[in-house]
Amino acid sequence: MSTITKNLSGSRETVHAYTRRVEVPMLGEVAVPPPDKIAYYAGLGVLAALQVIEWPLALVITAGHLLADQHLSGLVKGIGEALESA
């Protein structure tokens, strides 16, 4: 298995991990991240609550990770569609 194929299959698992959804009142259906991501975000929250890091920094780090995950899933989807059409 090539390196590209290994990376794509790992990324595909990341995309499928966000398929779990929860119905939240007044918000509607919300995607639930995998448990390891929830633990990471909770850790950032604890660090911010204990004032180890400032809360704006925790928000910026969290937003960066969320945006990176969204970009990765879109990138993998595009590469997958290109490979299917080839």
N, C-alpha and C positions, 0 to 999 in steps of 0.2 A: 504494500500500500504506500503510495507516495506521500510526501509531506503535505502537499496541498489537500489531498483527499482526507488525511487525518485531521487537518485543521478544519476543513469544512464539516466533517462529521461531528467534531466536537462543538462547533458553532451551531450546528443544526440542533444538537441537544439543548443548547442554551435557548434557542428560539422556541423549542417545544416546551421548555420549562415554564415559560410565561403564558401557557395556554390555560392554566387554572384561573378561574374567575370567581369572584364573590359578589353577591348582590348587596350593595350598601344603600341603606335608606337615604334619599335625597341626592345621592351621587350616581346611582344606577350600578351598572356592572363594572367592576374594577379588576384589572389583572393583578394576580398575586405573584410576587417574585419567588424564586426558589428559597428554601430555608437558609442556605449559606449567605445569600444576599440580605435576607431579613436580619440575620445575626450581625452582619457587617454594619447595616444601617442602625441597628440597636446599639452596637458598640460606639458608633459615632455620637448617637444621642446621649449615651451615658457619659462619654468624654465631655460633651458640651454641657451636660447638666452638672457635672463635677467641676466645671470651669477649667479643665485641663486644656481644652481648646475653646476658642471663641465660637459662639453659635453661628455667626455669619460664615465662618470657615467651614463648619460642619455642613451647612446648607450648600455651599459652593462645591464641596467634595461630593456630596450626595447627588447634586444636579449633574456634575460631571460624569459620575458613574452611570446615572440613568441615561444621559445623552449618548455615552459610549455604547451602552447596551443596545439602544435603539439604532444607532448607526451600524453596529455589527450585524444586527438582525436584517436590516435593509441590504447591507452589502452581501451577506450570505444568500439572501433571496435572489438578488440580481445575478450573482455568480451561478447559482443553481439553475435559474431560468436560461442563462446563456449556455450552460453545459447541456441542458435538455434539448435545446434547439440545434446543437452542433451535431 
